[in-house]
Amino acid sequence: MKCSDLGPGRTRNAAATRQAILIAATRRFLQDSYECVGLRDIARDAGVDVALVSRYFGSKEELFQEVLRGDREGKLPLDGDSTDLPARLADLMLDNGCETDRNDVERLLIILRSASSPKAAEIVRESLRHDVLEPFADLIGGRNAPVRASFAMAIFMGTTILRTVMQVGPLCDEDRGIVRRKLEQLFEAALSEQP
């Protein structure tokens, strides 16, 4: 690698280079759909040679997965006993607030922007299945666990979009106790083993 490949003012630092590529990729995927984003554009934005993008991430698909995963590895913090899961899910949503972590909102926007791309949709589905739905179904166990986990995640993601991206007033401005009780009831219904 030539020093000119590092971009202006950059020193050789693998972690910094990798982070610069991730930041550039996130910005590109926020601006354009998956199909319209090229590795050369990302490399140029990051101030690196395109070969480094491939070296660190392998392919555009793998880079897209990494952008979606973010710093939390894509997993919900739901370790522990499943008996109080509806309450913990409701609290998790409300603790994030309507002005939630910008990175979470950006990931949602990237997913929505690239939803029409068959390849991006496949990556999102696989990432969601592997990082969220399967571990969640394993956690809740019992009959029809994958279906129940999917319904709970539909509530979680749909409500999150309405609260953070759309900032729907009643879900943000209403008394926290009322919103929490409604969310808990929805999660209880979704997670119930009753048909």
C-alpha positions as CSV (number, residue, x, y, z in Angstrom):
1,M,0.0,0.0,0.0
2,K,1.4,3.4,-1.0
3,C,1.1,6.3,1.5
4,S,-0.8,8.2,-1.1
5,D,-3.6,5.6,-0.7
6,L,-4.2,6.7,2.9
7,G,-5.7,10.0,1.9
8,P,-4.6,13.4,3.1
9,G,-3.2,13.6,6.6
10,R,-3.8,9.8,7.3
11,T,-1.3,7.6,8.9
12,R,-1.2,3.8,8.8
13,N,-3.7,2.6,11.3
14,A,-5.9,-0.4,10.5
15,A,-8.6,0.4,13.1
16,A,-8.9,4.1,11.9
17,T,-9.0,3.0,8.3
18,R,-11.6,0.4,8.9
19,Q,-13.7,3.0,10.9
20,A,-13.3,5.6,8.1
21,I,-14.6,3.0,5.6
22,L,-17.6,2.2,7.8
23,I,-18.5,5.8,8.2
24,A,-18.2,6.5,4.5
25,A,-20.3,3.4,3.7
26,T,-23.0,4.4,6.2
27,R,-23.2,7.9,4.7
28,R,-23.5,6.4,1.2
29,F,-26.1,3.9,2.2
30,L,-28.1,6.7,3.9
31,Q,-28.0,8.7,0.6
32,D,-28.6,6.0,-1.9
33,S,-30.2,2.6,-2.2
34,Y,-27.9,-0.4,-2.0
35,E,-27.9,-0.9,-5.8
36,C,-26.6,2.7,-6.3
37,V,-23.7,2.6,-3.9
38,G,-20.3,1.5,-5.3
39,L,-17.2,0.4,-3.4
40,R,-15.1,3.0,-5.4
41,D,-17.4,5.8,-4.1
42,I,-17.1,4.5,-0.5
43,A,-13.3,4.3,-0.9
44,R,-13.0,7.8,-2.3
45,D,-15.2,9.2,0.5
46,A,-13.0,7.4,3.1
47,G,-9.8,8.6,1.4
48,V,-8.5,5.0,0.8
49,D,-7.8,2.8,-2.2
50,V,-10.7,0.6,-3.1
51,A,-8.5,-2.5,-2.5
52,L,-8.6,-1.7,1.2
53,V,-12.3,-1.8,1.3
54,S,-12.2,-5.3,-0.1
55,R,-9.3,-6.3,2.2
56,Y,-11.2,-5.2,5.3
57,F,-14.8,-6.2,4.4
58,G,-14.5,-8.7,1.5
59,S,-17.4,-7.4,-0.6
60,K,-20.2,-4.8,-0.8
61,E,-22.5,-7.4,0.7
62,E,-20.3,-7.9,3.8
63,L,-19.8,-4.2,4.2
64,F,-23.5,-3.6,4.1
65,Q,-24.0,-6.3,6.8
66,E,-21.4,-4.6,8.9
67,V,-23.1,-1.2,8.5
68,L,-26.4,-2.8,9.6
69,R,-24.9,-4.6,12.5
70,G,-23.3,-1.4,13.9
71,D,-21.5,-1.4,17.2
72,R,-24.0,-3.7,18.9
73,E,-23.5,-6.7,16.6
74,G,-27.2,-6.3,15.7
75,K,-28.4,-8.2,18.8
76,L,-31.1,-7.0,21.3
77,P,-29.9,-7.0,24.9
78,L,-32.4,-9.6,26.1
79,D,-30.3,-12.1,27.9
80,G,-31.9,-13.7,31.0
81,D,-35.2,-15.1,32.1
82,S,-38.1,-14.9,29.6
83,T,-40.9,-14.6,32.2
84,D,-40.8,-10.8,32.4
85,L,-39.9,-10.4,28.7
86,P,-42.9,-8.3,27.7
87,A,-42.1,-5.7,30.4
88,R,-38.4,-5.7,29.5
89,L,-39.2,-5.2,25.8
90,A,-41.5,-2.3,26.7
91,D,-38.9,-0.7,29.0
92,L,-36.2,-1.2,26.3
93,M,-38.3,0.7,23.8
94,L,-39.2,3.5,26.2
95,D,-35.6,3.8,27.6
96,N,-34.5,4.5,24.1
97,G,-37.0,7.4,23.8
98,C,-38.3,9.1,20.7
99,E,-35.0,10.9,20.2
100,T,-33.2,7.5,20.2
101,D,-29.6,6.8,19.3
102,R,-28.9,8.4,15.9
103,N,-27.1,5.2,14.8
104,D,-30.3,3.1,15.3
105,V,-32.4,5.6,13.3
106,E,-29.8,5.6,10.6
107,R,-29.8,1.8,10.4
108,L,-33.6,1.8,10.1
109,L,-33.4,4.4,7.3
110,I,-30.8,2.4,5.4
111,I,-33.0,-0.7,5.6
112,L,-36.0,1.3,4.3
113,R,-34.0,3.0,1.6
114,S,-32.6,-0.3,0.3
115,A,-35.8,-2.3,0.7
116,S,-36.5,-2.4,-3.0
117,S,-33.1,-4.1,-3.7
118,P,-33.5,-7.9,-3.9
119,K,-29.8,-8.3,-2.7
120,A,-30.1,-5.8,0.1
121,A,-33.5,-7.3,1.2
122,E,-31.8,-10.7,1.3
123,I,-29.0,-9.4,3.4
124,V,-31.4,-7.6,5.8
125,R,-33.6,-10.8,6.1
126,E,-30.5,-13.0,6.8
127,S,-29.1,-10.6,9.3
128,L,-32.4,-10.2,11.1
129,R,-32.9,-14.0,11.2
130,H,-29.4,-14.8,12.4
131,D,-28.8,-11.9,14.8
132,V,-32.3,-11.3,16.2
133,L,-35.1,-13.7,15.4
134,E,-33.3,-17.1,16.0
135,P,-31.7,-16.0,19.4
136,F,-35.0,-14.5,20.4
137,A,-37.0,-17.6,19.5
138,D,-34.4,-19.7,21.4
139,L,-34.9,-17.4,24.4
140,I,-38.7,-17.7,24.5
141,G,-38.8,-21.3,23.6
142,G,-42.1,-23.3,23.5
143,R,-44.6,-23.8,20.7
144,N,-44.3,-21.7,17.6
145,A,-41.4,-19.8,19.0
146,P,-40.2,-18.4,15.6
147,V,-43.7,-17.1,14.8
148,R,-44.1,-15.5,18.2
149,A,-40.6,-14.0,18.1
150,S,-41.4,-12.6,14.6
151,F,-44.6,-11.0,15.8
152,A,-42.8,-9.4,18.8
153,M,-40.1,-8.0,16.5
154,A,-42.8,-6.7,14.2
155,I,-44.3,-4.7,17.1
156,F,-40.8,-3.6,18.2
157,M,-39.6,-2.5,14.8
158,G,-42.9,-0.9,13.7
159,T,-43.3,1.0,16.9
160,T,-39.6,2.0,16.8
161,I,-40.1,3.5,13.3
162,L,-43.2,5.4,14.4
163,R,-41.5,6.7,17.5
164,T,-38.0,7.6,16.1
165,V,-38.2,8.1,12.4
166,M,-41.7,9.4,12.2
167,Q,-41.9,10.8,15.7
168,V,-45.7,10.2,15.9
169,G,-47.0,12.4,18.7
170,P,-49.2,10.1,20.8
171,L,-46.4,7.5,21.0
172,C,-43.9,10.1,22.1
173,D,-45.9,12.7,24.0
174,E,-48.4,10.5,25.9
175,D,-47.9,9.6,29.6
176,R,-45.0,7.1,29.7
177,G,-47.1,4.7,32.0
178,I,-49.9,4.5,29.4
179,V,-47.6,3.8,26.5
180,R,-45.6,1.3,28.6
181,R,-48.8,-0.7,29.6
182,K,-50.0,-0.8,26.0
183,L,-46.6,-2.0,24.7
184,E,-46.4,-4.6,27.4
185,Q,-49.9,-5.9,26.5
186,L,-49.0,-6.1,22.8
187,F,-45.8,-8.0,23.6
188,E,-47.7,-10.3,25.9
189,A,-50.2,-11.1,23.1
190,A,-47.4,-11.6,20.6
191,L,-45.4,-13.9,22.8
192,S,-48.3,-15.9,24.2
193,E,-48.4,-19.6,23.2
194,Q,-52.2,-19.5,23.0
195,P,-53.5,-19.7,19.4
